[in-house]
Amino acid sequence: MKQVNEMKLRKEEHERLIDDFKTLTFQALEETDMDSFIEILMKRDEVIKKIVKENIELDSNEIDFFYDLEKKVSERLEDARKTVVEDIDAIAEKKRAIRKYTPKFPFPPMPVFFDKKG
């Protein structure tokens, strides 16, 4: 009887972990703010570690479902990576432009407002 209860509790824990993973994945995909998206994925990573540690088995339909979700997450991460690379490139170009800029007509020196004598 004790083993049956333990197995039942373990199965409930496994189901809870799978539900948490699914919920966090949907929350991440619905999030529009990139920082929040990444933060949710970090929370989801903790759940993934528990799932791997427990060696939870899934049926083929669940595997297909989670595979499709992971493809969506990967696509979103790839879009974010592209955006970051584009932003870095834009900043680097501005930095190069600033370094190369030399004024054609230098500004005159600022007038002295203070008397050095006293």
SVG drawing of the C-alpha trace seen along z (x, -y; Angstrom):
<svg xmlns="http://www.w3.org/2000/svg" viewBox="-2 -90 50 92">
<polyline fill="none" stroke="black" stroke-width="0.4" points="0.0,0.0 2.8,-2.4 4.5,-1.8 1.2,-2.5 0.9,-5.8 4.5,-6.7 4.0,-5.9 0.9,-7.9 2.6,-10.9 5.5,-10.6 3.2,-10.5 1.4,-13.6 4.7,-15.3 5.7,-14.4 2.4,-15.7 2.9,-18.9 6.4,-19.4 5.1,-18.8 2.2,-21.3 4.7,-23.9 6.9,-23.4 4.0,-23.8 2.6,-26.9 6.0,-28.6 6.6,-27.9 3.2,-29.4 3.8,-32.4 7.2,-33.0 5.8,-32.8 3.0,-35.2 5.4,-37.7 6.2,-40.8 9.0,-42.2 12.3,-40.4 13.6,-40.7 10.5,-39.1 10.7,-36.4 14.2,-35.5 13.4,-35.7 10.5,-33.2 12.8,-30.9 15.3,-31.0 12.5,-29.9 11.5,-27.2 15.1,-26.0 14.9,-25.1 11.8,-23.0 13.6,-21.3 16.4,-20.3 13.9,-18.7 12.3,-16.9 15.6,-15.5 16.6,-14.6 13.3,-12.7 13.8,-11.0 10.1,-11.6 8.9,-9.7 6.5,-11.2 4.3,-9.6 4.9,-10.3 2.1,-12.9 3.5,-14.9 6.9,-14.7 5.6,-16.1 3.7,-18.8 6.8,-19.9 9.0,-19.7 6.7,-22.1 6.8,-24.5 10.6,-24.3 10.8,-25.2 8.7,-28.3 11.0,-29.2 14.1,-28.7 12.7,-30.9 11.9,-33.6 15.4,-33.4 16.9,-33.5 14.9,-36.7 16.2,-38.2 19.7,-37.3 19.4,-38.9 18.0,-42.1 20.9,-42.2 23.5,-41.7 21.8,-44.4 21.9,-46.8 25.6,-46.1 26.3,-46.7 24.5,-50.0 26.4,-51.1 29.7,-50.1 29.0,-52.1 28.1,-55.1 31.3,-54.7 33.4,-54.5 31.6,-57.6 32.3,-59.5 36.0,-58.5 36.4,-59.5 34.6,-62.9 36.9,-65.9 35.3,-69.4 36.1,-71.4 36.1,-74.7 37.3,-74.2 35.4,-76.1 37.3,-79.1 38.6,-78.6 36.2,-79.5 36.6,-83.0 38.2,-83.2 35.8,-84.3 38.2,-84.2 41.1,-86.4 44.2,-84.3 45.7,-87.2 43.4,-87.3"/>
</svg>
